[in-house]
Every structure is written in C-alpha cells, then in structure tokens.
Amino acid sequence: MTKITVAKGDGIGPEIMDATLEIILAAGAQIEIEEIEVGEKVYLAGNSSGISSASWETIRRNKVFLKAPITTPQGGGYKSLNVSTRKFLGLYSNVRPCTSLHPFVCTKHPIMDIVIVRENEEDLYAGIEHQQTDEVVQCLKLISRPGCEKIIRYAFEYAKQQNRKKVTCFTKDNIMKQTDGLFHEVFDEIASEYPQIENEHWIIDIGAAKVADTPEEFDVIVMPNLYGDVVSDIAAQITGSVGLAGSANIGEECAMFEAIHGSAPLIARKNVANPSGLLQGAVMMLNHIGQTEVAEKVQNAWLKTIEDGVHTVDIYKEGLSNQQLGTKEFAKAVMANLGQQPTILKPVSYSNNNAALNLPKYKRKPAAKKKLVGVDLFVHWTGLNPDELAHSAKKLESSLIALTMITNRGIKVWPEGFKETFCTDHWRCRFKANEEVTINNAHIIELLTKAFKENIEIIKTENLYSFDGKAGYSLGQGQ
Ligand code: NAD
C-alpha cells in the first residue's frame, strides 16, 4: 500500500479526478489517499500561494502527489502553484509522452510516439524580472550546469529504460551562446556516455517546425524549460487533443503527476470533460511507485475503450467514433474493459523495469581559474547619439580600464555604429581591463563613483570573467 497525496483542484478537476481514482482503484491500485485542498478556494481565502503549510507537509511526507488542474486567479499577485510546486520540491524533470491513437482519434500524424523531457526548474521560469528604464524591462535567463546535467541524463536514462532509440536536443545556441550553449555542450558530453542511443541537436525553431510537420522522425526530445513548455503543448495537440496527455514531474525525493491541460472552467460540472489526460498521469504514477501490473491493466483498458470508438465530446467525430459519453460514463466504460487489451492499437507491456529512475547525484566539478577582466555598465540615458554617451563614458577610463564598446539592446552602436540602428533609453558600456593587469571589485567601484560624479545613471553592472582563460560572456552583436 502506497500513501499518495491527492488534490482535486478546480474547474473540471474534481470530475476528472473522481473518474481517474475510480478506474485505478477498480484496477487494483494499492494506494491510500490523503486529500488536500489547493487552488482557487485557498487563493481567494487570502493565501497568495494557493496552498497551506499543512498541505505542503502532507505532500513532502507522502512524496507522491496526484494533482488535478487548478485555476490561478488573474492578477492580484497570485503565484502559480504549479511552478512553485515544481521548484520547491526540486521536480527537475517534466516527462510528457505524446502518442497518436490513429485511426481512432483524428490526427494529421498517424505515426507519432514522442516523449518530451522538459527541464522544469530554471531558464526564464526563474521569474527574475526588473524594469530598468522607462522603456526597457528584463527577465533573467538562468541555466545551470547541474540543471543541464540532471535533465539530460534523465532523458538518456529514460530512453535506455524504455528501449527508445534516439534522444534529440533543441536549443537556440546560435544566438544564446552562453546559456543554450551550455545546455548543448552538456548534451554532447552526456550523449557520448550512451553510444547505443542515437543523438542529434536541432536549433529550436526548425526543430519545432519539424515536430509539427514530421513527428514520426522524433523519439525522445530534451530541452530547456520554456521551449519544452511550448513544444510539449504542440506535440500533445497534434496527437488529436491536449485532453489526452499526462505528465510526470520527477525529482530526487518527490514526484507529481497531472494532466497537461488546465481546469477548463467553461465546461466544469457538466460531466463532459475527458479524464484521459489525468488518467495518463495516474498511469505514470503507478509505474513510478512500482505498481506496473496495475498501470498496464489500466492503460490497455483505456486503449481498448478508445479503440471501441467510445469517446468523450472533445475527441468524438462522426464516422470515427461509435458512442459519445460523459466523464462518469467514460470511466465506467474503461472499468468494464479492465483485463482486456486493444487489438489494433498496440497493447502496452510494462514488464520491463518501468519504476522510478535512480540517477547518480550531481557532483560539482573542480572550480575553474576565474579572472575578472572587465565590466558592463548598464546606463539609463535618453540621448540619441551614441558618440555623445561614449564621450561621457570615456571620462571614467583609467590607465587600467578602457571603454571598448557600447551596445543598445545587444547591438553594437559604438564605435562605428550605423545611424539606422533604432536605440532605446537602455545602453550597455563595456569596460575592459588591459590584458597585463589584474583588477578587482574595488576598480569597478571606482568606475561607479566616477560615473556618479559625471551624472551617468548606472542601472546595473555585470562583471566580465574569464574561466580557465575562456571568455565567460558574449560579444556584442556586430562586434
Ligand atoms: P485549458 O487547458 O483549461 O483549456 C483549453 C481548452 O481545452 C478549452 O477549450 C477546454 O475546454 C479544453 N479542455 C481542456 N481540458 C479538457 C478536457 N480534459 N476535456 C475536454 N476539453 C478540455 O486552458 P486555459 O483555458 O488556458 O486555462 C484555464 C485555467 O487553467 C487557467 O486558470 C489556467 O491558469 C489553468 N491551468 C492550469 C494548469 C494546471 O493546473 N496544470 C495548466 C494549464 C492551465
């Protein structure tokens, strides 16, 4: 018997959770349920996180969490409970299988069996945002080596366990050479440890286009958080419906299982929602807790039900479907098929070890030789001619540090800028130290003090380092 935490959520949540639990219990799931309240009611009672500390305790104690979708009220400083659950509990891996059910569910892609493995904790989802000038706001994109290593190793170990043939990586490292560059670099390092699994890398734009066009060419795809969020919804939708896909959020200690769709408030309490997405999440949960036989029984009964043309309204299609059922009745149909297998769709067999993956703990590498080589000073300035800003900024120079470049939104505007380049009020002045000298933070403070005296408004600084002699910063565009 495994104790699990259950949250019925908002909108269609309670209906699809009841249907899901009824099916898995009928299939023999050995689970003890501890229910908690999260979401809209908790938010509107004045708790901006959507969850009480007692509920956090329950989730942390039981370690396995089956969650229905919740409604995050708009505005008012409410924090997304999904994002905070993933981050608080260290659920670094988001696994979303997207498989087409042709010819029983209408899709343009009859052959499609993709698993998206999405990094779940960092990237732009760190949510570190600032307004810096009247015209410019920024969001910090944080990518870490442990974050990359954990998710990429997870993807390869998952592929190995599931007997999948290829792992593809999507990044935009032609533009983001440091952040996406690190993700790609770690992908190449880890891929070399798995010679039996094919590996490839695509730039995300053409990669996503290929997923939408020829999904049959992909197997497991691993990517940073934001790209994974977008591409997994595309992949789920083109199998026929977002209502069909489930997702597992896996960490070293805890795991959370859910549907990928939201709380669909417009169809709530009408007994029309498709419980399949949450049921798919529950099947992943049963595998995770080692109840693979029950998982297999549920999945095969569900496939048989879909194959019989017994469908909820979202996937019902005249000519393809035989019967349109409500949420409760669909659950009963799946239960009636427990013990049966599909005949045209491929039945699943989870007899190979399908349980939770046990990955080695991250080991920090020895520190590199880190050298401060300069600083980018970001300036709020409403002038138009970069030569004027350069004239003022040059007054900050010393025998050790010189102004080497000014950019506006990343593009070089001084020296030798183009008059056609559109400029905002947000400028970056790059100061570099002479190669022979060693500088420290005191030199940067000196620069800032001089800037203050010259009435140059510094809104932020970013130190420039080299690591083992390699530049740890990008060049200006056009530099
Ligand atoms: P949504 O996924 O709830 O709905 C999108 C569309 O898909 C709607 O037309 C809906 O009716 C349909 N749909 C979704 N699930 C379905 C199902 N199981 N059966 C049949 N049709 C289904 O997305 P949204 O409308 O953008 O968001 C609604 C709310 O859900 C928002 O408050 C959002 O914050 C929240 N949300 C929660 C989660 C989560 O808890 N994991 C994820 C996404 C959105």
Residues whose N, C-alpha, C, O or C-beta is under 5 A from the ligand:
A	BS01	NAD	A68 P69 I70 T71 T72 N82 G243 A259 I260 H261 G262 S263 A264 I267 V272 A273 N274 D314
